[in-house]
Amino acid sequence: MENQPFLHPDSREDTEEVHEPRHRSFRKNLQPGHLVHFLIFATYTFGYIVLLLIHFRPSVTPFATSLYCKRQLQISSCLRTYIYSAIDRLRLEFVGKPYDDFEQSPWSGKPSAALDGAWHRLLEPTTIKVTEEELLRSNQSSIEFPNGGYMAWLGVFHELHCIKMLRQWIYKDHYQPNITSDAFGEWSIHAGTRLLQNAIVDTDSIDHCLDILRSAAMCHGDTTLTTFGWTDMKEKPMLNTRPIDHKCVNWEGLIGSIQSRVTTKDEMESLQNPYFSH
């Protein structure tokens, strides 16, 4: 009775004889040509899927975002992810860096040749060329250059342009000592002033540039903490101006990725407004 649950040795041999021919039959029927056909089919299928992904994919650009890898507020390339990009091959890499000290900034201070040169170089790559396909991604249109491509700015250059205009308005006696009524119309859009009854007057209305900068600040939403401290000079809490890392774009990398798109002076002068007549 104790031996009944176990198979007799002869029974195990019979079992092996039943299964062995099946394995042999499968190996016998698997010819080298079958493997070749399978590899060809797999290659074509993989290629077709890749082409579909390339054709229908949205434009995305990899960038490094922050994780608290080494210390708090330290931005590092710990995680790779993707965001929508308006144009192809745009390099958006984020790094941790403090804001510039305004006292040492080449873009801050009273008018000088060095400061004006720094602003000129900063804004030199403002106008770039984009393709019609890139415009369609954001459902936009723009002016076409005679030699191809469409005129565009990256949003950051609109913001920098506004900052420059506001700064020059502060020093308008230097930059616009003899401003005319016609020229003032352009400045009134940027610097919060209006032309009223042929007289130049300041207003406290919300103007174009200040609201662009307000919108940009709320859009980017810097969540880096600003702290406070006590001093013996003021009764109320004072802002702590100690430099601290912010999540900032790698500016050199960003500008380097658009250099081939930057328009020349001749290209800008080639544009003719078909709706304007003197």
Disulfide bonds with the S-S distance in Angstrom:
Cys69-Cys78 2.04
Cys162-Cys209 2.45
